[in-house]
Each structure stands twice: as structure tokens, then as C-alpha cells.
Amino acid sequence: MNIYVGNLPYTTDTDALRDIFSEYGTVTSSAIVNDRETGRSRGFGFVEMSDGGDEAIQALDGADYGGRRLKVNEARPRGSR
């Protein structure tokens, strides 16, 4: 399951994102989306889980992390540009 994670603190890295979700199941990959020009985090990322994705979404959507309320849901396919 591919999961969107929004409203992340800008200091969050891929390892921290993996740690947050690994409590709920097996994380196969995690990625923070960075701005192309500055290289800084854009405040959201994606986590791929082989199991436990639904539990993670329910537990973490709206949860406080680093002083911010996370927005967590199943990722939708990217639209064409």
C-alpha cells in the first residue's frame, strides 16, 4: 500500500518517516519530497508498506508529530501533466 503523509515538519528525513510507520507494519520504502531548486523538504512524503497500512493510516491521520497534525491517507495515482 502506498501512503501519502502530509504536513510533516520540514526537518523530517526518510529514516524518521520509516520509524514512525514501522510500528504498524513492514515499511518497504519511504521518501520525503524535496523542492527541485532549493533541495529543502516540501513538507510531505510517501511510505510504501507491505502490511499494516490501514492500521497506520487510522492511527496516524491527525496525530501530532513535531508540533504538526499529520495528514495521512492512501496515495492516489499521479495525474497526467
Phi, psi and omega in degrees: 000133178263127186240133175271136177232112182247167179064035177284147171300145185293347180271355182291134176247176185297325179294318178296319179298317177299317181297319180301315186275340183292344175296335189255349181168195183271118178268120179268334175198156175215146181211137173258134180274126181250151176293136182296322185278317185263337183079000179278154178300144176265002175089014175212164181199187182224144177232133176254126181235137178276336174205156178084008183297316180297318179296319180296317180299313181297319184285325190259342179294119181088357179288150178277129175220117180061032180082008179234148178271117182290146172248112186232125175204170178294133182291140175265152177300144179290133179285162178286149181258000000 
